[in-house]
Amino acid sequence: MAHMDEIFGSNVFNDAVMQQHLPKDTYKALKKTIDEGRHLDPQVAAVVAHAMKDWAAEKGVTHFTHWFQPMTGITAEKHDSFLNPQPGGKMILSFSGKELVRGEPDASSFPSGGLRSTFEARGYTAWDPTSYAFIKDNVLCIPTAFCSYGGEALDQKTPLLRSMETLSKQAVRVLHLFGRMDSVRVTPTVGPEQEYFLIDRELYEKRRDLIFTGRTLYGAKPPKGQELEDHYFGAIKPRIQAFMSELDEELWKLGVAAKTEHNEVAPAQHELAPVFTITNVAADHNQLTMEMMKKVAQRHGLVCLLHEKPFAGVNGSGKHNNWSMVTNTGYNLLDPSDTPYESSQFLLFLTAVIKAVDDYQDLLRVSVASAGNDHRLGANEAPPAIISMFVGEELGEILDAIESGSAYMGHEHSDMTVGVHVLPKFPKDNTDRNRTSPFAFTGNKFEFRSLGSSASISETNVVINTIVAESLRQFADELEAAPDFKTALHELIVREIRAHKRIIFNGNGYSEEWVKEAEKRGLLNLHSTVDALPYMVSEKNIKLFTTHKVYSETEIRSRYEIKLEEYAKVLNIEAETALMMAQREILPAAMKYSAAVASQLKALKDASSAVSTSAEEKLLAKLSCNVSLLSDRIDELQAAIVNTNHEADAKEAAVYEHDVIIPAMNAVRVVADELETQVGRSYWPFPTYADLLFNV
């Protein structure tokens, strides 16, 4: 392997490359556009495009693409060459500013939730200059936003960029109240930890459920799972280490700061964590990470599973979204300080987050809602569906002292008036971690643990950015009008902590006691995607997004339709796959084994009446009972699928899949998994959990 400093960013048109390839004036103009969010000058775009093309061509690149993130959860790209015909049958390589700034992919076949009809095909991509262009698979990829002919956002990035703008605007207003006039921009940052499974490719190809749905629809519990906790942080096997090393190198070339890698709790499960970066760049990088994980795994005879719950009975996979806010001067607004003014500033921003999570717990739950994540939330170290916040013992005591106006016993001063005395300096790990908490303060950031492993981080961060921006907007409106800032600040923080302390819970989020306590507090417990999604289009939430111009009402409603449709489609595919496997693989295998046992029983009886056949008779009775029951359950699942109303609206279809199809699938699985424990190994038609989880 080459030295890391030679590898990192070698395929990225980053700041260092721009300084080398762009004229000084052009570089300064582009840098100002990126740093201050200004509109891009067309003349600057033309020079940048030419330099970008020359840089890519030096690396053997002949094609470019506008790389964007439609509402499919994955990325999209359409490749065009740099070739430009010239008179006399000649060709030159060219790349114009117009081609850099805007593209026109067909928009009709991407999910639009009714925003576009098939005949309304036109869509546009627009360059996001804050996210560096890069070379992937020998193609120059230009990160872009994607919108319709009418200007509606058809992607994940456009609303994310809008939410970042509104958060910056409101946070800067608050900072100016504290006299921080050097703060002209605030940027949300994210470090998304990515969990995943690796299994043997040959075994994967024998499982139709994994191929079609990304998860196992059948599988009896193996004798060993994760109960010995011997996989977590264990020695990494050579085959996995080879995969991780190549993955690191590929990601480093793309400028993705992959830093931490280790074995996770479940067998065959692993995790990769990057260094924090600007949220829209982090979203791009996470999409690249998931894509590269799959590609690199294939080269090693492996398959990377990014489904939230590929195996029942062991940990599912999440994506821990570590979120914070940083000023243009490099100051982390969620980093507690030991100076009075910054202490009160920290408390105000902390209070804004607390208020946001309480006021919009429904939207946070919606932002992680999917058919796959429904299997994961609430068990095996995944947070529960109830949204709450963990702040730790020390910070909790300080908030209690502020709320009550009493002394904080861990501090030498008795007066807890905000902004007068010094807030204790918190070490980053001043308290234990709480893996059952969905939204946990971890020293200088919040870790939102509910996001599923296969999801884009964009939607969740749109929500976090926007709801915090709304809290800050309300705070700024009030404090700007206050005659005495310090008194108003203190009263506001005390009032808001009292109003929203119900969302803070430092205990065990898995316990039944918490479910009851949360209900008493008035917190939502939205068990499934079907329960959660209607909150997306509530009057309160539509007002939030439209006020901050993050989504139009049309865009919100379209995304609601898309999420409902996706949920129903995913479950329909799972049901069809479960039916196919049960009918064509499991039932025939069980019948074949039953016939073999029956033949053996007959042979024994024919050979001698003195031979005991009780074991064979008992096994045959169990097999016959379960084969008959499986046949009945298959018929019930098939009937449920046949009775699906394909003309139903999106919500009705989603509800039917949840209320009818899921129970029918589960009923088949219970019997099939029981049969797996009874049918001889050589007869079972596909690899078992023991094969999949312990064979790499």
C-alpha positions in Angstrom: 0.0 0.0 0.0 1.2 3.5 -0.8 1.6 6.0 2.0 -1.7 7.4 3.3 -0.8 10.9 2.4 -0.4 9.8 -1.2 -3.7 7.9 -1.2 -6.0 10.2 0.7 -8.1 12.4 -1.7 -6.0 11.3 -4.7 -9.3 10.9 -6.7 -10.9 14.1 -5.4 -10.9 17.6 -7.0 -10.4 19.0 -3.5 -9.1 22.3 -2.2 -5.4 21.4 -2.7 -6.1 20.3 -6.3 -8.1 23.4 -7.0 -5.3 25.6 -5.8 -2.9 23.8 -8.1 -5.1 23.8 -11.2 -7.1 27.1 -11.0 -5.9 30.7 -11.5 -5.7 32.5 -8.2 -8.7 34.8 -8.9 -10.9 31.9 -9.9 -9.8 29.9 -6.9 -10.6 32.8 -4.5 -14.0 33.4 -6.2 -14.9 29.7 -5.9 -13.7 29.5 -2.3 -15.9 32.5 -1.4 -18.9 30.7 -3.1 -18.3 27.6 -1.0 -17.5 29.3 2.3 -20.3 31.9 2.2 -22.9 30.1 0.2 -23.0 32.6 -2.6 -24.3 32.1 -6.2 -21.7 30.8 -8.6 -20.5 33.2 -11.3 -20.9 31.5 -14.8 -17.4 32.7 -15.8 -15.9 31.1 -12.7 -17.8 27.9 -13.5 -16.4 27.8 -17.0 -12.8 28.0 -15.8 -13.4 25.4 -13.1 -15.0 23.0 -15.6 -12.0 23.2 -17.9 -9.5 22.7 -15.0 -11.6 19.8 -13.7 -11.7 18.1 -17.1 -7.9 18.5 -17.6 -7.3 17.0 -14.1 -9.6 14.1 -14.8 -8.2 13.5 -18.2 -4.6 13.3 -16.8 -5.9 10.3 -14.8 -7.3 8.6 -17.9 -11.0 9.7 -17.3 -13.1 10.0 -20.5 -16.6 10.4 -19.0 -18.4 12.6 -16.4 -21.7 12.3 -14.6 -23.9 14.4 -12.4 -24.0 12.2 -9.3 -27.3 12.7 -7.4 -29.5 11.1 -4.7 -33.1 10.5 -5.8 -35.7 9.3 -3.3 -34.7 5.7 -3.8 -32.2 5.7 -0.9 -29.3 5.1 -3.3 -27.4 7.3 -5.8 -28.0 7.8 -9.5 -25.7 8.7 -12.4 -25.8 9.1 -16.2 -22.5 9.1 -18.0 -21.5 11.5 -20.8 -18.1 11.6 -22.5 -15.9 14.6 -22.8 -15.8 14.1 -26.6 -16.9 17.0 -28.7 -17.1 16.6 -32.5 -15.1 19.0 -34.7 -15.1 19.8 -38.4 -13.3 17.2 -40.5 -14.3 14.3 -38.4 -12.1 15.2 -35.5 -12.8 15.1 -31.8 -11.6 17.2 -28.8 -12.1 16.7 -25.1 -14.2 19.6 -23.7 -16.3 20.3 -20.6 -18.2 23.5 -20.3 -19.3 25.5 -17.3 -22.9 24.9 -18.3 -22.2 21.1 -18.3 -20.6 21.4 -14.9 -23.4 23.5 -13.4 -26.5 21.8 -14.9 -27.5 18.4 -16.2 -30.8 17.0 -17.5 -31.5 13.4 -16.6 -34.9 11.8 -17.2 -37.0 12.4 -14.1 -40.0 10.3 -15.0 -38.9 6.9 -13.5 -37.7 8.1 -10.2 -40.0 8.2 -7.1 -41.9 11.5 -7.1 -45.0 10.8 -4.9 -47.2 12.3 -7.6 -45.0 15.3 -8.3 -44.3 14.1 -11.8 -46.3 12.0 -14.3 -44.5 9.6 -16.7 -45.0 12.0 -19.6 -43.4 14.8 -17.6 -39.9 13.5 -18.0 -37.8 16.6 -17.6 -35.6 17.0 -14.6 -32.5 19.0 -13.7 -29.3 18.4 -11.7 -27.4 21.3 -10.3 -23.8 21.2 -9.0 -23.3 21.4 -5.3 -19.9 23.2 -5.1 -19.6 22.6 -1.4 -19.1 18.9 -2.1 -16.0 18.1 -4.0 -16.1 16.3 -7.4 -14.4 12.9 -7.4 -13.4 10.1 -9.7 -15.2 6.8 -9.2 -14.9 3.8 -11.5 -12.9 6.0 -13.9 -15.8 8.5 -14.2 -15.7 12.1 -13.0 -18.6 12.4 -10.5 -20.0 15.8 -9.8 -22.2 15.9 -6.7 -25.5 17.6 -7.6 -29.0 18.4 -6.4 -32.0 17.1 -8.5 -35.2 18.9 -9.1 -38.2 18.8 -11.5 -39.0 21.1 -14.4 -41.2 23.0 -12.0 -38.5 23.4 -9.4 -39.7 20.8 -6.9 -37.0 18.8 -5.1 -36.9 15.2 -6.3 -33.9 14.3 -4.2 -32.4 14.0 -0.8 -29.7 16.7 -1.1 -31.8 19.8 -2.0 -33.9 19.8 1.2 -30.7 19.0 3.2 -28.9 22.1 1.8 -32.0 24.2 2.5 -32.1 22.9 6.1 -28.4 23.7 6.6 -29.1 27.3 5.3 -32.0 27.8 7.7 -30.1 26.4 10.7 -27.1 28.7 9.9 -29.4 31.8 9.6 -31.1 31.2 13.0 -27.9 30.1 14.8 -26.0 33.2 13.6 -28.9 35.4 14.9 -28.4 33.9 18.4 -24.6 34.2 18.3 -24.8 37.9 17.4 -26.9 38.4 20.6 -23.8 37.0 22.5 -21.6 39.5 20.7 -20.0 36.9 18.4 -20.1 39.2 15.4 -17.3 37.2 13.7 -19.7 34.3 13.3 -21.3 34.7 9.9 -22.1 31.0 9.2 -22.9 28.0 11.2 -22.6 24.5 9.7 -24.1 21.3 11.0 -21.6 18.5 11.1 -22.1 14.7 11.1 -20.1 11.6 11.7 -22.3 8.6 10.7 -21.2 5.3 12.1 -22.1 2.5 9.7 -22.9 -1.1 10.8 -23.1 -4.0 8.4 -22.9 -7.8 8.0 -20.5 -9.8 5.8 -21.4 -13.3 4.7 -19.9 -15.7 2.2 -21.0 -15.0 -1.3 -21.6 -18.7 -2.3 -23.9 -19.2 0.6 -25.7 -15.9 -0.1 -26.5 -17.0 -3.6 -28.4 -20.0 -2.3 -30.8 -17.8 -0.3 -33.5 -16.3 -2.4 -34.7 -14.2 0.5 -31.3 -12.5 0.9 -31.1 -11.9 -2.9 -34.6 -10.4 -3.2 -35.1 -8.7 0.1 -31.7 -8.2 1.8 -32.8 -10.2 4.9 -33.5 -13.8 5.9 -37.3 -14.5 5.9 -36.6 -17.9 7.4 -34.0 -19.3 9.9 -34.1 -21.2 13.1 -32.0 -19.9 16.0 -28.5 -21.5 15.9 -27.0 -23.2 19.0 -24.7 -20.1 19.4 -25.6 -16.5 18.7 -24.1 -13.4 20.4 -24.7 -14.5 24.0 -21.0 -15.0 24.8 -20.2 -11.5 23.6 -17.1 -12.9 22.0 -17.4 -11.2 18.7 -17.6 -7.6 19.8 -14.2 -5.9 19.4 -12.7 -9.4 18.9 -9.7 -10.2 16.8 -10.6 -9.5 13.1 -10.3 -12.6 10.9 -7.8 -12.4 8.0 -10.5 -12.5 5.3 -12.4 -9.6 6.9 -9.2 -7.7 7.6 -8.3 -7.9 3.9 -11.8 -6.5 3.0 -11.4 -3.7 5.6 -8.0 -2.7 4.3 -9.1 -2.5 0.7 -12.2 -0.7 1.7 -10.2 1.9 3.6 -7.9 2.5 0.6 -10.8 2.9 -1.8 -12.6 5.3 0.6 -9.4 7.3 1.3 -8.9 7.8 -2.4 -12.4 9.3 -2.5 -11.6 11.6 0.4 -13.8 9.7 2.9 -12.1 9.8 6.3 -12.8 6.2 7.3 -11.1 6.0 10.7 -12.5 3.3 13.0 -13.3 -0.3 12.2 -14.1 -3.3 14.4 -16.2 -6.3 14.9 -19.7 -5.5 16.2 -21.8 -7.5 18.7 -23.6 -10.0 16.4 -21.5 -12.7 14.7 -20.5 -11.6 11.1 -21.4 -8.0 12.0 -18.9 -5.1 11.8 -18.8 -1.3 12.0 -17.0 1.6 10.2 -16.9 5.1 11.6 -15.6 8.2 9.8 -14.3 11.5 11.0 -16.9 14.3 11.3 -17.5 16.5 8.3 -20.0 19.0 6.9 -23.4 17.4 6.8 -24.0 17.4 3.0 -20.5 16.1 2.5 -21.1 13.4 5.2 -24.3 12.4 3.3 -22.3 12.0 0.1 -19.6 10.1 1.8 -21.9 7.8 3.5 -23.6 6.9 0.2 -20.1 6.2 -1.2 -19.3 4.1 1.8 -22.3 1.9 1.3 -21.6 1.5 -2.4 -17.9 0.7 -1.8 -18.7 -1.8 0.9 -20.8 -3.8 -1.5 -18.2 -3.6 -4.3 -15.2 -4.5 -2.2 -17.0 -7.3 -0.5 -17.7 -8.9 -3.9 -14.0 -8.9 -4.7 -13.3 -10.9 -1.6 -16.0 -13.5 -2.2 -18.2 -11.8 0.3 -21.6 -10.0 0.3 -22.2 -6.9 2.4 -25.7 -6.8 4.0 -26.9 -3.4 4.9 -30.5 -4.4 5.9 -31.5 -3.3 9.4 -32.3 -6.8 10.5 -30.9 -9.5 8.2 -31.0 -12.1 10.9 -33.6 -12.6 13.6 -32.4 -13.1 17.2 -29.2 -11.1 17.0 -28.4 -7.4 16.7 -29.6 -5.5 13.8 -27.6 -2.8 12.1 -28.0 0.9 12.6 -26.3 4.1 11.5 -25.4 6.3 14.5 -25.8 9.9 13.4 -23.4 12.0 15.5 -24.6 15.6 15.0 -23.2 19.0 16.1 -22.9 22.6 14.9 -19.7 24.5 14.1 -19.2 28.2 13.4 -17.1 29.5 10.5 -14.4 30.3 13.1 -14.3 26.6 14.1 -16.2 26.8 17.4 -18.4 23.8 18.3 -21.6 25.2 19.7 -22.3 22.0 21.7 -18.9 21.9 23.3 -19.3 23.0 27.0 -17.0 25.9 28.0 -15.4 27.0 31.2 -16.1 30.7 30.6 -19.3 32.3 31.8 -20.5 33.8 28.5 -19.8 30.7 26.5 -21.4 28.6 29.3 -24.7 30.4 28.9 -24.3 30.2 25.2 -23.8 26.5 25.4 -26.8 26.1 27.7 -29.0 28.1 25.2 -28.0 25.9 22.3 -28.4 22.8 24.4 -31.9 24.0 25.5 -32.8 24.6 21.8 -32.0 21.0 21.0 -34.0 19.7 24.0 -37.0 21.8 23.0 -36.6 20.7 19.3 -36.6 17.0 20.2 -39.6 17.3 22.5 -41.6 19.4 20.1 -40.9 17.3 17.1 -40.4 13.8 18.5 -42.9 12.6 15.9 -40.8 13.9 13.0 -37.6 12.3 14.4 -39.5 9.0 14.5 -40.8 9.5 10.9 -37.3 10.3 9.7 -36.1 6.7 10.6 -39.3 4.9 9.6 -39.0 2.0 7.2 -40.1 -1.6 6.9 -36.6 -2.7 7.6 -36.0 -0.5 10.7 -39.4 -1.7 12.2 -37.7 -5.1 12.8 -34.8 -3.4 14.6 -36.1 -0.7 16.8 -36.6 -1.6 20.5 -34.3 -4.7 20.8 -30.7 -5.9 20.8 -29.0 -2.5 21.6 -31.2 -0.6 19.1 -33.1 2.3 20.7 -36.8 2.0 21.3 -39.5 3.6 19.1 -40.1 6.1 21.9 -38.0 9.2 21.3 -36.2 10.5 24.4 -32.9 12.2 25.2 -30.0 11.1 27.4 -27.9 13.9 28.9 -26.0 12.0 31.6 -25.9 12.4 35.3 -23.7 15.6 35.6 -25.4 17.6 33.0 -28.8 16.4 34.2 -28.0 17.7 37.7 -27.1 21.1 36.3 -30.3 21.3 34.3 -32.2 20.4 37.5 -30.4 23.1 39.4 -31.2 25.7 36.8 -34.8 24.6 36.6 -35.3 24.8 40.4 -33.0 27.8 41.0 -31.1 25.8 43.6 -27.4 25.3 44.1 -25.5 22.8 41.9 -23.7 20.7 44.5 -20.8 19.8 42.1 -19.9 23.5 41.8 -18.3 25.9 44.2 -20.9 28.7 43.5 -24.4 28.6 44.8 -25.9 31.1 42.3 -26.9 29.3 39.2 -28.2 32.3 37.3 -27.2 31.7 33.7 -24.3 33.7 32.4 -23.0 34.8 35.9 -21.0 31.8 37.1 -18.9 29.3 35.3 -20.4 26.1 34.0 -18.1 23.2 34.9 -15.9 22.0 32.1 -17.2 18.6 30.9 -14.7 16.0 29.7 -16.1 14.4 26.5 -16.9 11.2 28.4 -18.1 12.6 31.7 -20.8 9.9 32.0 -21.6 6.4 30.9 -23.1 5.8 27.5 -26.7 4.7 27.1 -27.3 2.4 24.2 -31.0 2.3 24.8 -31.4 6.1 24.3 -32.4 7.3 20.8 -30.9 10.8 21.2 -27.9 10.9 23.5 -25.5 13.8 24.4 -22.0 12.5 24.2 -19.7 15.3 25.3 -19.8 17.8 22.4 -22.4 16.3 20.1 -25.7 14.4 20.0 -25.8 10.8 18.8 -29.1 9.9 17.2 -29.0 6.1 17.2 -32.4 5.3 15.6 -31.4 5.6 12.0 -31.4 2.3 10.0 -28.2 1.0 8.4 -29.4 1.1 4.8 -31.0 4.6 4.9 -29.6 7.8 3.6 -28.6 10.1 6.4 -30.1 13.1 4.6 -33.7 12.9 5.7 -32.8 12.5 9.4 -30.5 15.5 9.2 -33.0 17.6 7.4 -35.3 17.0 10.4 -32.6 17.7 13.0 -31.4 20.9 11.3 -34.9 22.2 10.8 -36.3 21.5 14.2 -33.3 23.0 15.9 -33.5 26.0 13.6 -37.1 26.5 14.7 -36.1 26.5 18.4 -33.4 29.0 17.7 -35.8 31.2 15.7 -38.2 31.4 18.6 -35.3 32.1 21.0 -33.8 34.8 18.8 -37.2 36.5 18.3 -37.7 36.7 22.0 -34.2 37.7 23.0 -33.8 40.3 20.3 -36.9 42.1 21.7 -35.9 41.8 25.3 -34.9 45.0 27.2 -32.4 43.1 29.4 -30.7 40.3 27.5 -29.1 38.6 30.5 -32.3 38.4 32.5 -34.4 37.3 29.5 -31.8 34.7 28.7 -32.0 33.2 32.2 -35.8 33.2 32.2 -36.0 31.6 28.8 -33.6 28.8 29.6 -35.4 28.0 33.0 -38.8 28.2 31.3 -37.9 25.9 28.4 -36.1 23.3 30.6 -39.2 23.1 32.7 -41.5 22.8 29.7 -39.5 20.1 27.9 -37.8 18.1 30.7 -40.2 15.2 30.0 -38.1 14.3 27.0 -35.0 13.7 29.1 -34.6 10.1 30.3 -31.3 8.6 31.5 -32.6 5.1 32.4 -33.2 1.8 30.5 -35.2 2.5 27.4 -36.0 -1.2 27.0 -37.9 -1.6 30.3 -41.6 -2.0 30.6 -41.5 0.7 33.3 -40.2 3.2 30.8 -43.0 2.4 28.4 -45.5 3.2 31.1 -43.6 6.2 32.3 -43.3 7.6 28.8 -47.0 7.3 28.4 -47.5 9.3 31.6 -45.2 12.0 30.3 -47.2 12.2 27.1 -44.4 10.9 24.8 -45.3 9.2 21.6 -44.8 5.4 21.1 -45.0 4.9 17.4 -44.3 1.2 17.0 -44.4 0.9 13.3 -43.9 2.9 10.1 -47.6 2.8 9.5 -48.1 4.4 13.0 -45.5 7.0 12.4 -46.0 8.3 8.8 -49.3 10.2 9.2 -47.5 12.6 11.6 -45.3 13.6 8.6 -48.3 15.6 7.1 -49.7 17.0 10.3 -50.5 20.7 10.2 -47.8 21.5 12.8 -45.1 19.8 10.7 -46.2 21.2 7.4 -46.0 24.6 8.9 -42.5 23.9 10.3 -41.1 23.0 6.9 -42.8 25.6 4.8 -42.0 28.4 7.3 -38.3 27.6 6.9 -38.6 26.9 3.2 -37.1 23.4 3.6 -40.0 21.7 1.9 -43.0 23.1 0.1 -46.3 21.5 1.2 -46.4 19.7 -2.1 -42.9 18.3 -1.5 -43.8 17.1 2.0 -47.0 15.3 0.8 -45.1 13.7 -2.1 -42.5 12.3 0.3 -45.3 11.0 2.5 -46.7 9.1 -0.5 -43.3 7.8 -1.5 -42.6 6.4 2.0 -46.0 4.7 2.2 -45.6 3.2 -1.3 -42.1 2.0 -0.6 -43.2 0.4 2.7 -46.0 -1.5 0.9 -43.8 -2.5 -2.0 -41.0 -3.8 0.2 -43.5 -6.0 2.2 -45.1 -7.2 -1.0 -41.7 -8.3 -2.3 -41.0 -10.0 1.0 -44.4 -11.8 1.0 -44.0 -13.0 -2.6 -40.5 -14.3 -1.8 -41.6 -16.0 1.5 -44.4 -17.7 -0.4 -42.1 -18.8 -3.2 -39.5 -20.3 -0.8 -42.1 -22.0 1.3 -43.9 -23.5 -1.7 -40.9 -24.5 -3.9 -38.2 -25.2 -1.4 -39.3 -25.7 2.3 -42.5 -27.7 1.8 -41.0 -30.1 -0.9 -37.9 -30.6 1.3 -40.0 -31.4 4.4 -42.2 -33.8 2.4 -39.2 -35.5 0.9 -37.7 -36.0 4.3 -41.0 -37.2 5.7 -41.2 -39.7 2.9 -37.7 -41.0 3.7 -38.6 -41.4 7.4 -41.8 -43.2 6.4 -39.9 -45.5 4.1 -37.3 -46.2 6.8 -40.2 -46.9 9.3 -41.8 -49.3 6.9 -38.5 -51.1 6.2 -37.9 -51.6 9.9 -41.4 -53.0 10.5 -41.1 -55.3 7.5 -37.7 -56.5 8.7 -38.8 -57.5 12.1 -41.8 -56.9 14.4 -39.4 -57.0 17.4 -37.5 -53.9 16.2 -38.5 -50.7 18.1 -39.7 -48.0 15.8 -40.9 -45.5 18.4 -38.3 -42.9 17.5 -39.2 -43.0 13.8 -42.9 -43.0 14.6 -42.6 -40.0 16.9 -40.5 -38.1 14.3 -42.9 -38.9 11.5 -45.8 -37.7 13.6 -44.1 -34.4 14.2 -43.1 -34.0 10.6 -46.6 -34.9 9.3 -48.2 -32.4 11.7 -45.9 -29.6 10.7 -46.0 -30.3 7.0 -49.8 -30.2 7.1 -49.7 -27.0 9.2 -47.2 -25.4 6.8 -49.3 -26.2 3.8 -52.3 -24.5 5.5 -50.2 -21.4 6.4 -48.9 -21.2 2.9 -52.5 -21.2 1.6 -53.3 -18.4 4.1 -50.4 -16.3 3.0 -51.2 -16.9 -0.7 -54.8 -15.8 -0.1 -53.6 -12.7 1.7 -51.4 -11.8 -1.2 -54.1 -12.5 -3.8 -56.6 -10.3 -1.8 -54.2 -7.3 -1.9 -56.1 -4.4 -3.4 -53.7 -3.0 -6.0 -56.0 -0.1 -6.7 -55.9 1.0 -3.0 -54.3 4.4 -2.1 -50.9 4.4 -0.6 -52.0 4.5 3.1 -54.6 1.8 2.7 -52.0 -0.4 0.9 -49.5 0.1 3.7 -52.0 -0.6 6.4 -53.0 -3.9 4.7 -49.4 -5.0 4.4 -48.9 -4.3 8.1 -52.1 -5.7 9.5 -52.6 -8.7 7.1 -49.4 -9.6 5.2 -46.9 -9.4 8.0 -48.9 -11.7 10.4 -49.4 -14.2 7.5 -45.7 -14.2 6.7 -44.8 -14.7 10.4 -47.2 -17.6 10.7 -45.5 -19.4 7.9 -42.1 -18.7 9.3 -42.9 -20.1 12.7 -43.7 -23.5 11.2 -40.9 -23.4 8.7 -38.3 -22.7 11.4 -39.7 -25.5 13.5 -39.3 -27.8 10.5 -35.7 -26.7 10.0 -34.9 -28.2 13.4 -36.6 -31.5 12.4 -35.6 -32.1 8.8 -32.2 -33.8 8.1 -29.5 -31.4 7.2 -28.8 -32.9 3.8 -32.5 -32.3 2.9 -32.8 -28.7 4.0 -32.9 -26.6 0.8 -30.7 -23.6 1.7 -27.9 -22.5 4.1 -29.0 -22.1 7.8 -28.1 -19.3 10.3 -25.3 -21.5 11.6 -23.8 -21.6 8.0 -24.3 -17.9 7.3 -23.1 -16.4 10.5 -20.1 -18.6 11.3 -18.7 -19.4 7.9 -16.4 -16.5 7.0 
